[in-house]
Amino acid sequence: MRNNLFEELNDTEFRKRFRISKNTFQRLANLLDGVMEPVNDRNQPISKINQILICLRFYASGSFQINIGDHFYVS
């Protein structure tokens, strides 16, 4: 089961992990409406929210993709 860190984390923890406020993240996600849609012929495509969070976590931490993928339960 994939995490929904946007809903799970409070504002302070969200900013620590992603270097962006939840409000700014929401505006970014709204800007990407219609541009980013999950495309996958498999059962569970990665949601737009998680795609953005994965990207931001990579930039915020400089961590390797495999570590971030493990955190979000994606490969």
Secondary structure, DSSP 8 states (H G I E B T S, - for coil): ----HHHHS-HHHHHHHHSS-HHHHHHHHHHTTTT-----SSS----HHHHHHHHHHHHHH---HHHHHHHHT--
